[in-house]
């Protein structure tokens, strides 16, 4: 809220719209970005109630009138959209932040269109390949060599099917597409990911042990992308471990950094491969790894996401004993 010269500078210069109302729900402040977003002048806004100024924008009015923290999508003029975030102020007033997300929505729409196109142009032929391979052994008995080749065709088709969408995600992230920038509760993301992978753990008769520092440091970024990174790391730990083992997820940090580690008692990684596992499409020469379905992109995507958030990721391992993957993200002060 405006006050000191620094606050005044940020209030005037930020690209996010800011509106401030007092305890009587009278708008006292509106910054230039908010005025431009809403196509309204400061004179038309100050000393008036939100329902008077924004009577045709119920979502924006709700941000001022509802109690507590609120997050709503707000329509802007000229077919634009904003993410509206509102919070109470100590003096009883409210502050509303508007973040224009029009381009982000357009990017996501283009991404969905790209995924659908790839699904049609690549997945359909791959599915046909799988279907015809299933028909081969129904039209005559195959010798052992032919059965081996047929199994390889099916395995390759399954791998191609899995890798298509991962390639789109990787290309999208590496192209520098916008990421969300909001507070991330790592503990909640970890809990949700563990829950989602519960079926995989159950199928393999494995246990996921979670140990979280309370409270965890706050980090900023894109919660959905960070969740993908954790999911990929934890999923690898489950599928590359022997059944009936335990995978340990640990999270901790301080005022400067937040750490998350995933440790397994699985296949492990050879010393000369540790620097290669984050490379795209790389798969270990270990036959146990090659016999496990996968496209070799999970760790590449995880590393790209963590790096885009200003963090780092690394692995330590003993072949045949297990591996530990750890990543760090910069913490912010609330």
The 8 nearest C-alpha neighbors of each residue, nearest first, counted from 0:
[[1, 2, 6, 10, 19, 7, 94, 28],
 [2, 0, 7, 6, 10, 3, 4, 28],
 [1, 3, 6, 7, 0, 4, 5, 10],
 [2, 4, 6, 5, 7, 1, 8, 0],
 [5, 3, 7, 6, 8, 2, 1, 9],
 [6, 4, 8, 7, 3, 9, 2, 1],
 [5, 7, 1, 9, 3, 8, 4, 2],
 [6, 8, 1, 10, 4, 5, 9, 3],
 [7, 9, 5, 11, 6, 10, 12, 4],
 [10, 8, 12, 6, 11, 7, 13, 5],
 [9, 11, 7, 8, 12, 6, 13, 30],
 [10, 12, 8, 9, 30, 13, 31, 7],
 [13, 11, 9, 10, 8, 14, 32, 31],
 [14, 12, 15, 9, 10, 11, 32, 16],
 [13, 15, 32, 16, 12, 98, 33, 99],
 [16, 14, 98, 13, 97, 32, 17, 96],
 [33, 15, 17, 97, 32, 96, 30, 14],
 [18, 16, 96, 30, 95, 33, 29, 97],
 [19, 17, 29, 95, 28, 94, 96, 30],
 [18, 20, 94, 28, 27, 26, 93, 95],
 [19, 21, 26, 25, 93, 24, 27, 92],
 [22, 20, 92, 24, 23, 25, 26, 93],
 [21, 23, 92, 91, 24, 20, 90, 25],
 [22, 24, 21, 25, 92, 20, 91, 48],
 [25, 23, 21, 20, 22, 48, 26, 92],
 [24, 26, 48, 20, 47, 21, 23, 46],
 [27, 25, 20, 46, 45, 47, 19, 28],
 [26, 28, 20, 45, 19, 46, 25, 21],
 [27, 29, 19, 18, 26, 45, 30, 20],
 [30, 28, 18, 17, 33, 19, 41, 34],
 [29, 31, 33, 32, 17, 11, 10, 16],
 [32, 30, 34, 33, 35, 11, 29, 16],
 [33, 31, 16, 35, 34, 30, 14, 15],
 [16, 34, 32, 36, 35, 31, 30, 17],
 [35, 33, 31, 39, 37, 32, 36, 38],
 [34, 36, 38, 32, 33, 37, 31, 39],
 [37, 35, 33, 34, 38, 32, 75, 16],
 [36, 38, 34, 39, 35, 75, 33, 76],
 [39, 37, 35, 36, 34, 76, 40, 33],
 [38, 40, 34, 37, 35, 43, 41, 44],
 [39, 41, 43, 42, 34, 44, 38, 35],
 [40, 42, 44, 43, 45, 29, 34, 39],
 [43, 41, 40, 44, 45, 39, 46, 47],
 [44, 42, 40, 41, 45, 39, 52, 47],
 [45, 43, 41, 42, 47, 52, 46, 40],
 [44, 46, 26, 27, 47, 42, 41, 43],
 [47, 45, 26, 25, 27, 44, 48, 42],
 [48, 46, 25, 45, 26, 44, 49, 51],
 [47, 49, 25, 51, 50, 24, 26, 52],
 [50, 48, 52, 51, 53, 60, 47, 26],
 [51, 49, 54, 53, 48, 52, 60, 57],
 [52, 50, 49, 48, 54, 53, 47, 44],
 [51, 53, 49, 50, 54, 44, 48, 47],
 [54, 52, 56, 50, 55, 49, 51, 60],
 [53, 55, 50, 51, 56, 52, 57, 60],
 [56, 54, 53, 57, 52, 50, 60, 51],
 [55, 57, 53, 54, 59, 58, 60, 74],
 [58, 56, 60, 59, 61, 55, 54, 53],
 [59, 57, 61, 60, 56, 73, 62, 71],
 [58, 60, 62, 61, 57, 56, 73, 63],
 [59, 61, 57, 63, 62, 58, 49, 50],
 [62, 60, 64, 58, 63, 59, 65, 57],
 [61, 63, 59, 60, 85, 64, 65, 69],
 [62, 64, 61, 60, 65, 93, 59, 49],
 [65, 63, 61, 62, 60, 66, 24, 49],
 [66, 64, 61, 62, 63, 67, 69, 68],
 [65, 67, 64, 68, 87, 69, 63, 86],
 [68, 66, 86, 87, 69, 65, 85, 93],
 [67, 69, 86, 85, 66, 87, 70, 84],
 [68, 70, 85, 84, 62, 67, 86, 71],
 [71, 69, 84, 83, 85, 68, 72, 82],
 [72, 70, 83, 82, 73, 58, 69, 84],
 [71, 73, 82, 83, 81, 74, 58, 80],
 [74, 72, 81, 58, 80, 83, 82, 59],
 [73, 75, 80, 79, 81, 72, 76, 56],
 [74, 76, 79, 80, 37, 78, 73, 36],
 [75, 77, 78, 79, 37, 74, 38, 36],
 [78, 76, 79, 75, 80, 74, 38, 36],
 [79, 77, 76, 75, 80, 74, 101, 81],
 [78, 80, 75, 101, 77, 76, 74, 81],
 [81, 79, 74, 101, 75, 73, 100, 99],
 [82, 80, 99, 98, 73, 100, 97, 72],
 [81, 83, 72, 98, 97, 73, 71, 99],
 [82, 84, 97, 71, 70, 96, 72, 81],
 [83, 85, 70, 96, 95, 69, 97, 82],
 [86, 84, 95, 69, 68, 62, 94, 96],
 [85, 87, 68, 94, 93, 67, 69, 88],
 [88, 86, 93, 92, 67, 94, 91, 89],
 [87, 89, 92, 93, 91, 90, 86, 94],
 [88, 90, 91, 87, 92, 93, 22, 86],
 [91, 89, 88, 92, 22, 21, 87, 93],
 [92, 90, 22, 88, 89, 87, 21, 93],
 [91, 93, 21, 22, 88, 20, 90, 87],
 [94, 92, 87, 20, 88, 86, 19, 63],
 [93, 95, 19, 86, 85, 18, 20, 87],
 [96, 94, 85, 18, 84, 17, 19, 97],
 [95, 97, 17, 84, 16, 83, 85, 98],
 [98, 96, 16, 83, 15, 82, 81, 17],
 [99, 97, 81, 82, 15, 100, 83, 16],
 [98, 100, 81, 101, 80, 82, 97, 15],
 [101, 99, 103, 81, 102, 80, 98, 104],
 [102, 100, 80, 104, 79, 103, 99, 105],
 [103, 101, 105, 104, 100, 106, 99, 107],
 [102, 104, 106, 100, 105, 101, 107, 177],
 [105, 103, 107, 101, 106, 102, 108, 100],
 [104, 106, 102, 108, 103, 107, 109, 101],
 [105, 107, 103, 109, 104, 108, 102, 110],
 [106, 108, 110, 104, 109, 105, 111, 103],
 [109, 107, 105, 111, 110, 106, 104, 112],
 [110, 108, 112, 106, 107, 111, 113, 105],
 [109, 111, 107, 113, 108, 112, 106, 114],
 [112, 110, 114, 108, 113, 109, 107, 115],
 [111, 113, 109, 115, 110, 114, 116, 108],
 [112, 114, 110, 116, 111, 115, 109, 117],
 [113, 115, 111, 117, 116, 112, 118, 110],
 [116, 114, 118, 112, 113, 117, 119, 111],
 [115, 117, 113, 119, 118, 114, 120, 112],
 [116, 118, 120, 114, 119, 121, 115, 113],
 [119, 117, 122, 115, 116, 121, 120, 114],
 [118, 120, 116, 117, 123, 121, 122, 115],
 [121, 119, 117, 118, 116, 122, 123, 124],
 [122, 120, 117, 118, 123, 124, 119, 125],
 [121, 123, 118, 125, 124, 119, 126, 160],
 [122, 124, 126, 125, 119, 121, 127, 120],
 [125, 123, 127, 126, 122, 121, 128, 120],
 [124, 126, 122, 128, 127, 123, 156, 121],
 [125, 127, 123, 129, 128, 124, 122, 130],
 [128, 126, 124, 130, 125, 129, 131, 123],
 [127, 129, 125, 131, 126, 130, 124, 132],
 [130, 128, 126, 132, 127, 131, 153, 156],
 [129, 131, 127, 133, 132, 128, 126, 134],
 [130, 132, 134, 133, 128, 129, 127, 135],
 [131, 133, 129, 135, 134, 130, 128, 149],
 [132, 134, 130, 131, 135, 129, 136, 137],
 [135, 133, 131, 137, 132, 136, 130, 138],
 [136, 134, 132, 137, 133, 138, 131, 139],
 [135, 137, 138, 134, 139, 140, 141, 133],
 [138, 136, 134, 135, 139, 133, 140, 141],
 [139, 137, 136, 135, 134, 140, 141, 133],
 [138, 140, 137, 136, 141, 135, 134, 142],
 [139, 141, 136, 142, 138, 137, 135, 146],
 [142, 140, 145, 146, 139, 136, 143, 144],
 [141, 143, 145, 144, 146, 140, 147, 139],
 [144, 142, 146, 145, 147, 141, 148, 140],
 [143, 145, 147, 146, 142, 148, 141, 149],
 [146, 144, 148, 142, 147, 143, 141, 149],
 [147, 145, 149, 143, 144, 148, 141, 150],
 [146, 148, 144, 150, 145, 149, 143, 151],
 [149, 147, 151, 145, 150, 146, 152, 144],
 [150, 148, 146, 152, 151, 147, 145, 153],
 [149, 151, 147, 153, 148, 152, 146, 154],
 [150, 152, 154, 148, 149, 153, 155, 147],
 [153, 151, 149, 155, 150, 154, 156, 148],
 [154, 152, 156, 150, 151, 155, 129, 157],
 [153, 155, 151, 157, 152, 156, 150, 158],
 [154, 156, 158, 152, 157, 153, 151, 159],
 [157, 155, 159, 153, 158, 154, 125, 152],
 [158, 156, 160, 154, 155, 159, 153, 161],
 [157, 159, 155, 161, 156, 160, 294, 293],
 [160, 158, 156, 162, 161, 157, 155, 163],
 [159, 161, 157, 158, 162, 163, 156, 122],
 [162, 160, 158, 159, 163, 157, 294, 164],
 [161, 163, 294, 165, 159, 160, 164, 166],
 [164, 162, 166, 165, 161, 160, 159, 167],
 [163, 165, 167, 166, 162, 168, 114, 161],
 [164, 166, 168, 162, 167, 163, 169, 296],
 [167, 165, 169, 163, 164, 168, 170, 162],
 [166, 168, 164, 170, 165, 169, 171, 163],
 [169, 167, 165, 171, 166, 170, 172, 164],
 [168, 170, 166, 172, 171, 167, 300, 173],
 [171, 169, 173, 167, 168, 172, 174, 166],
 [170, 172, 168, 174, 169, 173, 167, 176],
 [171, 173, 169, 174, 175, 170, 176, 168],
 [172, 174, 170, 175, 171, 169, 303, 176],
 [175, 173, 171, 172, 176, 170, 169, 177],
 [176, 174, 173, 172, 177, 171, 178, 307],
 [175, 177, 174, 172, 171, 178, 173, 106],
 [178, 176, 175, 103, 179, 172, 106, 102],
 [179, 177, 221, 180, 176, 220, 224, 175],
 [178, 180, 221, 220, 181, 177, 222, 223],
 [181, 179, 220, 221, 219, 178, 182, 222],
 [180, 182, 219, 220, 179, 183, 221, 222],
 [183, 181, 219, 218, 220, 217, 184, 180],
 [182, 184, 218, 219, 222, 185, 181, 217],
 [185, 183, 186, 187, 188, 217, 182, 218],
 [184, 186, 188, 187, 183, 189, 215, 217],
 [185, 187, 189, 184, 188, 190, 211, 215],
 [188, 186, 190, 189, 185, 184, 191, 192],
 [187, 189, 185, 191, 190, 186, 226, 192],
 [188, 190, 192, 186, 187, 191, 185, 193],
 [191, 189, 187, 193, 188, 192, 194, 186],
 [192, 190, 194, 188, 189, 193, 187, 195],
 [191, 193, 195, 189, 194, 190, 230, 188],
 [194, 192, 190, 196, 195, 191, 197, 189],
 [193, 195, 191, 197, 192, 196, 190, 198],
 [196, 194, 192, 193, 197, 191, 198, 199],
 [197, 195, 193, 199, 198, 194, 192, 200],
 [196, 198, 194, 200, 199, 195, 201, 193],
 [197, 199, 201, 200, 196, 202, 195, 194],
 [200, 198, 202, 196, 201, 197, 203, 237],
 [199, 201, 205, 197, 203, 198, 202, 204],
 [202, 200, 204, 198, 203, 199, 197, 205],
 [201, 203, 199, 200, 204, 198, 205, 197],
 [202, 204, 242, 200, 201, 205, 199, 243],
 [205, 203, 201, 243, 202, 242, 200, 206],
 [204, 206, 243, 200, 244, 203, 245, 242],
 [207, 205, 245, 208, 246, 200, 244, 204],
 [206, 208, 246, 245, 247, 209, 205, 248],
 [207, 209, 247, 248, 246, 206, 210, 245],
 [210, 208, 248, 249, 247, 207, 211, 190],
 [209, 211, 249, 248, 250, 208, 212, 247],
 [212, 210, 250, 249, 213, 251, 209, 186],
 [211, 213, 251, 215, 214, 250, 210, 252],
 [214, 212, 215, 211, 251, 186, 216, 250],
 [213, 215, 212, 216, 211, 186, 251, 217],
 [214, 216, 213, 212, 251, 217, 252, 186],
 [217, 215, 330, 257, 252, 253, 254, 218],
 [216, 218, 330, 331, 183, 215, 182, 184],
 [219, 217, 330, 183, 331, 182, 329, 216],
 [220, 218, 182, 181, 183, 180, 217, 331],
 [219, 221, 180, 181, 179, 222, 308, 182],
 [220, 222, 179, 224, 223, 178, 180, 225],
 [223, 221, 225, 224, 183, 226, 220, 188],
 [224, 222, 226, 225, 221, 227, 179, 188],
 [223, 225, 227, 226, 221, 222, 228, 304],
 [226, 224, 228, 222, 227, 223, 221, 229],
 [225, 227, 223, 229, 224, 228, 230, 188],
 [228, 226, 230, 224, 225, 229, 231, 223],
 [229, 227, 301, 225, 231, 226, 230, 232],
 [230, 228, 226, 232, 231, 227, 233, 225],
 [229, 231, 227, 233, 228, 232, 234, 192],
 [232, 230, 234, 297, 228, 229, 233, 227],
 [231, 233, 229, 235, 234, 230, 228, 236],
 [234, 232, 236, 230, 235, 231, 229, 237],
 [233, 235, 237, 231, 236, 232, 230, 238],
 [236, 234, 232, 238, 237, 233, 239, 231],
 [235, 237, 233, 234, 239, 263, 238, 240],
 [238, 236, 234, 235, 240, 239, 233, 200],
 [237, 239, 235, 240, 236, 234, 291, 241],
 [240, 238, 236, 237, 265, 235, 266, 241],
 [265, 241, 239, 237, 238, 266, 264, 236],
 [240, 242, 265, 244, 243, 239, 266, 264],
 [243, 241, 203, 244, 204, 205, 240, 237],
 [244, 242, 205, 204, 241, 203, 245, 206],
 [243, 245, 205, 242, 241, 206, 264, 246],
 [246, 244, 206, 205, 207, 247, 263, 208],
 [245, 247, 263, 207, 262, 208, 206, 248],
 [246, 248, 208, 262, 261, 207, 209, 245],
 [249, 247, 261, 209, 260, 208, 210, 262],
 [248, 250, 210, 260, 259, 211, 209, 247],
 [251, 249, 259, 211, 258, 212, 260, 210],
 [250, 252, 212, 258, 257, 211, 215, 259],
 [253, 251, 257, 256, 258, 216, 215, 254],
 [252, 254, 255, 256, 216, 257, 251, 330],
 [253, 255, 256, 330, 216, 252, 332, 331],
 [254, 256, 330, 253, 329, 331, 257, 252],
 [257, 255, 329, 330, 252, 253, 328, 254],
 [256, 258, 252, 328, 327, 330, 216, 251],
 [259, 257, 327, 251, 250, 252, 326, 328],
 [258, 260, 250, 326, 325, 249, 327, 251],
 [259, 261, 325, 249, 324, 248, 250, 262],
 [260, 262, 248, 324, 323, 247, 325, 233],
 [263, 261, 323, 247, 246, 322, 324, 260],
 [264, 262, 246, 321, 322, 265, 236, 323],
 [265, 263, 321, 320, 240, 322, 244, 262],
 [240, 264, 266, 321, 263, 267, 239, 241],
 [267, 265, 319, 321, 240, 239, 318, 320],
 [266, 268, 318, 321, 319, 322, 317, 265],
 [267, 269, 318, 316, 317, 270, 273, 272],
 [268, 270, 272, 318, 271, 273, 267, 317],
 [271, 269, 272, 273, 268, 316, 317, 318],
 [270, 272, 269, 273, 274, 275, 268, 276],
 [273, 271, 275, 269, 270, 274, 276, 268],
 [274, 272, 275, 270, 276, 271, 268, 269],
 [273, 275, 272, 276, 271, 277, 278, 270],
 [276, 274, 272, 278, 273, 277, 281, 271],
 [275, 277, 278, 273, 274, 281, 272, 282],
 [278, 276, 299, 298, 275, 279, 302, 274],
 [279, 277, 275, 276, 281, 299, 280, 298],
 [278, 280, 296, 281, 299, 295, 277, 298],
 [279, 281, 295, 296, 294, 282, 278, 299],
 [282, 280, 295, 279, 278, 276, 283, 275],
 [281, 283, 295, 280, 284, 289, 276, 288],
 [282, 284, 285, 288, 281, 289, 272, 276],
 [283, 285, 286, 282, 289, 288, 287, 272],
 [286, 284, 283, 287, 288, 289, 282, 268],
 [287, 285, 289, 288, 290, 284, 283, 291],
 [288, 286, 290, 285, 289, 291, 266, 239],
 [287, 289, 291, 286, 290, 285, 283, 239],
 [290, 288, 286, 291, 287, 285, 283, 282],
 [289, 291, 287, 288, 286, 292, 285, 154],
 [290, 292, 288, 289, 293, 287, 238, 239],
 [293, 291, 158, 290, 294, 289, 154, 157],
 [294, 292, 158, 295, 291, 161, 162, 296],
 [293, 295, 162, 296, 158, 280, 161, 159],
 [294, 296, 280, 281, 282, 293, 297, 279],
 [295, 297, 299, 279, 280, 294, 298, 300],
 [298, 296, 231, 300, 299, 295, 301, 232],
 [299, 297, 301, 277, 300, 296, 302, 231],
 [300, 298, 277, 296, 302, 301, 279, 297],
 [299, 301, 303, 297, 298, 302, 169, 296],
 [302, 300, 228, 298, 304, 299, 303, 305],
 [301, 303, 305, 299, 304, 300, 306, 298],
 [304, 302, 300, 306, 301, 305, 307, 299],
 [305, 303, 307, 301, 306, 302, 300, 308],
 [304, 306, 308, 302, 310, 307, 303, 311],
 [305, 307, 310, 309, 303, 308, 304, 311],
 [306, 308, 304, 305, 309, 303, 310, 172],
 [309, 307, 305, 306, 310, 220, 304, 328],
 [310, 308, 306, 307, 328, 305, 329, 311],
 [311, 309, 328, 306, 305, 327, 308, 329],
 [310, 312, 327, 326, 306, 305, 313, 328],
 [313, 311, 326, 325, 302, 327, 305, 310],
 [312, 314, 325, 324, 326, 311, 315, 323],
 [315, 313, 324, 323, 325, 316, 273, 322],
 [316, 314, 323, 322, 324, 313, 317, 273],
 [315, 317, 322, 268, 267, 321, 323, 318],
 [318, 316, 320, 267, 321, 319, 268, 322],
 [317, 319, 267, 268, 269, 320, 316, 266],
 [318, 320, 266, 267, 321, 317, 265, 268],
 [321, 319, 317, 318, 264, 267, 265, 266],
 [322, 320, 264, 267, 265, 263, 317, 266],
 [323, 321, 316, 267, 263, 262, 315, 317],
 [322, 324, 262, 315, 261, 314, 316, 263],
 [323, 325, 314, 261, 260, 313, 262, 322],
 [326, 324, 260, 259, 313, 312, 314, 323],
 [325, 327, 312, 311, 259, 258, 313, 260],
 [326, 328, 258, 310, 311, 257, 312, 256],
 [329, 327, 310, 257, 256, 330, 309, 258],
 [330, 328, 256, 255, 257, 218, 310, 331],
 [331, 329, 256, 218, 255, 217, 257, 216],
 [332, 330, 218, 217, 333, 329, 255, 219],
 [331, 333, 217, 330, 254, 216, 218, 255],
 [332, 331, 217, 182, 216, 218, 330, 219]]
